[in-house]
Amino acid sequence: MTSNAKITGFIPCFIVLLITSLSANAFAKVKVVTTIPDLAWVAAEVGGDYVESKALLRGNENPHFVDAVPEFTRLTADADVVCMAGLDLEVGYMPAVLTRSGNAKIQPGGPGYCEAGKSVQVLEKPTAAVDRSMGDVHPAGNPHFFLSPKALADGAKEIAAALTRVDPAHAIDYKKGLAAFAGKMDALDKEVVKLLNPLKSAQDKAGGKPLLIEYHREFSYFLNEYGLTSFGSIEEKPGVPPSAGRLGEIAAASKAAGIRVALAADYYPKKTLERFSELSGIKVVVVPTMIQPAGSYKTYAELQKHIANSLVSAATDRSEKI
């Protein structure tokens, strides 16, 4: 074969490789890493085929207390966008993860940095100075907004904005994805309202007095969205396990107030919850607070409906039906 023939044969191969490389780059997905699974799901909903999302957490951890493991650093080092709930929920581990990642675009102020809580109407923001003697109080307000479909739709705006910053070519697609997601959350809200109607009606009949208590104030956004009120928390200070004395006092107070259900996340101490139930006679409902991709509630709608059905079932499991 002559040298010209070799060159002629090489050129088509080169062109094929070049086209393949350009196509791969043109369709490379935006890599999104989130702290909680719910935000990874939101990113996938908003970004569609243009996004590849992964969560650092599995959904069964206490999001307040997470270790900055090497796997987190590896994932964020390769990310285009890193999105957190924010409002100081991840303050114990994400600053270290971001710093160790060496990824400039996901640092605070970078195009790929995202805090979903920035677009949320925050509940329970302290009006006075906060210090550690008060427990795990979040100065920016309650960070558990992701249990409210409407608040989660608000948080999705930050995700859409981050996607647009790193991938402006698909800005219109992200805008459409955000609008579709908001519509989906509105529809889910209406479904859950119907499921919770028996409990809401009972609360109305009781003059608006609360019929439930929380272990920790992480259901505030869920309850607020559906018009339910809370008697408070079993904890005396947020993030601090209640003492035996506190358990006795809050159990007696809850019983006297006619509380019917105690609501707790699935990562809190089982023995403490059982003791509260023994002292008060109040049934405890234990539920996940995040999507658990490897668990029983793999979708956001399943989780919302599970919490609603669990509350109504526990509240109606009495001789006096709601």
GISULKA-V545066 format. One record per helix or strand of 3 or more residues. SS is the DSSP state (~ for helix, > for strand). FROM is the first residue (numbers start at 0). LEN is the number of residues. If there is no record, write none. Layout:
ss: [SS | SS]
from: [FROM | FROM]
len: [LEN | LEN]
//
This chain:
ss: [~ | > | ~ | > | ~ | > | ~ | ~ | > | ~ | ~ | ~ | ~ | ~ | ~ | > | ~ | > | ~ | > | ~ | > | ~]
from: [2 | 29 | 36 | 50 | 69 | 80 | 93 | 103 | 112 | 115 | 131 | 144 | 148 | 167 | 196 | 211 | 219 | 229 | 243 | 260 | 269 | 282 | 299]
len: [24 | 5 | 14 | 5 | 8 | 4 | 8 | 3 | 3 | 4 | 3 | 3 | 18 | 28 | 9 | 3 | 6 | 4 | 13 | 5 | 11 | 5 | 17]
//
